[in-house]
Amino acid sequence: MAAADGGVAVASRLLTADNVTTLLDSTEAFLFDCDGVIWKGETLIEGVPETLKMLRSRGKKIVFVTNNSTKSRRQYAKKFQTLGLSVSEEEIFCSSFAAAMYLKSKNFPPEKKVYVIGEEGILEELELAGFTGLGGPDDANKGVQLKPKFLFEHDKNVGAVVVGLDQYINYYKLQYGTLCIRENPGCLFIATNRDAVGHMTDLQEWPGAGCMVAAICGSTQKEPIVVGKPSTFMMEFLLERFQIDTSKMCMVGDRLDTDIMFGQNAGCKTLLVLSGVTSLSILHDSANNIHPDFYTSKVSDFLEFNKG
């Protein structure tokens, strides 16, 4: 298997009709990223429904592992349904859910509050986990007036700040999160992920959660606890839920530094699809040291190569 640990890397293999059967036969569970793999923005990538149907018909477990924290599992299930895909909440592992589960795993006091620089997905997952969230969309239109003797007040009972993708980020939110982390004793700084960009629409890439996280890193001079890919935190839940050895899993994604590294860190097979942010030239660039086991143009190549 390819390695990103500084050792001699095995060259990535192009997925073909000759090796796709071996990959399918040796894999019990396929883990799919969403943005750039299943869809781009609100547009489904061609051939995805038929491919997922084929994999399910062969008894494969299907799991969707996304770093996009703007939605909860419930909201993602609704998006899948809108796009014509039947996917249950139990098959969805998003970074908004991971953030809430991280707090539960650390026995975060339920009387403490969580300030969110992010969107509705994080707040919904926090509520489902029994925590009180502040900020998020409610602070989208709040501003500050920088004038003499102005003191910005913040809740001293905030015990964690969760930062994710936030298209409504503003100076108010940055100051609130900064004060909580710097002034509230023991306040946790959690990042859903650090993706630099993402396919928020079908035509182009947009700044990702990494931009928001970097802003808080800059103002607090602290590094966050990252719960999304490539951290293996979500994998712990996958293993507990499905009881499948990681050597029998295949992570399918469009990003080398999140999806492919996530799979490699956990010991999964890895497949890079070129339908998202990573191009063939980036994959083969001499500066790249992350090499998936396989690469192909898009998810539906599974179906194309497996005919007959």
Backbone hydrogen bonds, N-H to C=O, Kabsch-Sander energy under -0.5 kcal/mol:
donor,donor_aa,acceptor,acceptor_aa,energy
9,A,7,G,-0.5
13,R,293,D,-2.5
15,L,295,Y,-2.8
20,V,16,T,-1.9
23,L,19,N,-1.9
24,L,20,V,-2.6
25,D,21,T,-2.8
26,S,22,T,-1.6
27,T,24,L,-1.0
28,E,248,K,-3.2
29,A,248,K,-1.8
30,F,61,K,-2.8
31,L,29,A,-0.5
31,L,250,C,-2.9
32,F,30,F,-0.6
32,F,63,V,-3.4
33,D,252,V,-2.4
36,G,39,W,-3.7
37,V,34,C,-2.1
38,I,34,C,-2.7
39,W,34,C,-1.9
40,K,43,T,-2.7
41,G,199,H,-1.4
43,T,40,K,-2.3
44,L,42,E,-0.5
45,I,38,I,-2.4
48,V,45,I,-1.7
51,T,47,G,-1.8
52,L,48,V,-2.6
53,K,49,P,-2.2
54,M,50,E,-2.0
55,L,51,T,-2.3
56,R,52,L,-2.5
57,S,53,K,-2.1
58,R,54,M,-1.1
59,G,56,R,-1.9
60,K,55,L,-2.3
61,K,28,E,-2.9
63,V,30,F,-2.4
64,F,91,E,-3.1
65,V,32,F,-2.5
65,V,63,V,-0.6
66,T,64,F,-0.6
66,T,93,F,-1.6
69,S,67,N,-0.6
76,Y,72,S,-2.5
77,A,73,R,-2.5
78,K,74,R,-1.7
79,K,75,Q,-1.9
80,F,76,Y,-2.8
81,Q,77,A,-2.1
82,T,78,K,-2.4
83,L,79,K,-1.8
84,G,81,Q,-1.7
85,L,80,F,-3.1
87,V,85,L,-0.9
91,E,88,S,-1.5
92,I,89,E,-1.7
93,F,64,F,-3.3
93,F,91,E,-0.5
95,S,66,T,-1.3
98,A,94,C,-2.0
99,A,95,S,-2.0
100,A,96,S,-1.5
101,M,97,F,-2.5
102,Y,98,A,-2.3
103,L,99,A,-1.7
104,K,100,A,-1.9
105,S,101,M,-2.4
106,K,102,Y,-1.4
107,N,104,K,-1.7
108,F,103,L,-2.6
112,K,109,P,-1.8
113,K,157,N,-2.2
114,V,132,T,-2.5
115,Y,160,A,-2.6
116,V,134,L,-2.4
117,I,115,Y,-0.5
117,I,162,V,-2.7
118,G,116,V,-0.8
121,G,70,T,-1.8
122,I,119,E,-1.0
123,L,119,E,-1.1
124,E,120,E,-2.6
125,E,121,G,-2.0
126,L,122,I,-2.3
127,E,123,L,-2.2
128,L,124,E,-2.3
129,A,125,E,-1.4
130,G,127,E,-1.5
131,F,126,L,-3.0
132,T,112,K,-0.7
133,G,131,F,-0.6
134,L,114,V,-2.9
136,G,116,V,-2.7
138,D,135,G,-1.3
139,D,136,G,-1.7
140,A,137,P,-1.7
142,K,139,D,-1.1
146,L,144,V,-0.6
147,K,145,Q,-1.2
150,F,147,K,-1.5
151,L,149,K,-0.6
152,F,150,F,-0.5
153,E,151,L,-0.6
156,K,154,H,-0.5
158,V,155,D,-1.4
159,G,113,K,-2.7
159,G,157,N,-0.5
160,A,113,K,-1.0
161,V,188,L,-2.8
162,V,115,Y,-2.7
163,V,161,V,-0.5
163,V,190,I,-2.9
164,G,117,I,-3.1
169,I,166,D,-1.3
174,L,170,N,-1.9
175,Q,171,Y,-2.4
176,Y,172,Y,-2.5
177,G,173,K,-2.7
178,T,174,L,-2.1
179,L,175,Q,-2.6
180,C,176,Y,-2.1
181,I,177,G,-2.2
182,R,178,T,-2.5
183,E,179,L,-2.7
184,N,179,L,-0.6
184,N,180,C,-1.8
187,C,184,N,-2.0
188,L,159,G,-2.3
190,I,161,V,-3.1
190,I,188,L,-0.6
191,A,225,I,-2.7
192,T,163,V,-2.6
198,G,206,W,-1.9
200,M,198,G,-1.7
201,T,204,Q,-0.9
206,W,198,G,-2.6
208,G,196,A,-3.4
210,G,195,D,-2.8
211,C,208,G,-1.6
212,M,208,G,-0.7
213,V,209,A,-2.7
214,A,210,G,-2.3
215,A,211,C,-1.5
216,I,212,M,-1.5
217,C,213,V,-2.4
218,G,214,A,-2.3
219,S,215,A,-1.8
220,T,216,I,-2.1
221,Q,217,C,-2.0
222,K,217,C,-0.5
225,I,189,F,-2.7
226,V,224,P,-0.7
227,V,191,A,-2.2
227,V,225,I,-0.6
228,G,191,A,-0.5
228,G,192,T,-0.6
231,S,228,G,-1.8
234,M,227,V,-0.5
236,E,232,T,-1.3
236,E,233,F,-0.5
237,F,233,F,-0.8
238,L,234,M,-1.9
239,L,235,M,-2.8
240,E,236,E,-1.7
241,R,237,F,-2.3
242,F,238,L,-2.8
243,Q,239,L,-1.9
248,K,245,D,-2.2
249,M,246,T,-1.9
250,C,29,A,-2.1
251,M,269,K,-2.9
252,V,31,L,-3.6
252,V,250,C,-0.6
253,G,251,M,-0.5
253,G,271,L,-2.1
260,I,255,R,-2.3
261,M,256,L,-1.4
262,F,258,T,-2.3
263,G,259,D,-2.2
264,Q,260,I,-2.5
265,N,261,M,-3.1
266,A,262,F,-1.3
267,G,263,G,-0.7
267,G,264,Q,-0.8
268,C,263,G,-3.1
269,K,249,M,-2.7
271,L,251,M,-2.8
272,L,294,F,-2.5
273,V,253,G,-2.5
274,L,296,T,-1.9
276,G,273,V,-0.6
278,T,254,D,-1.0
279,S,277,V,-0.5
283,L,279,S,-2.1
284,H,280,L,-2.2
285,D,281,S,-0.5
285,D,282,I,-0.8
288,N,285,D,-1.8
291,H,289,N,-0.6
294,F,270,T,-1.9
295,Y,13,R,-1.9
296,T,272,L,-2.3
301,D,298,K,-1.8
302,F,299,V,-2.0
304,E,300,S,-2.1
305,F,301,D,-2.9
306,N,302,F,-0.9
307,K,304,E,-0.8
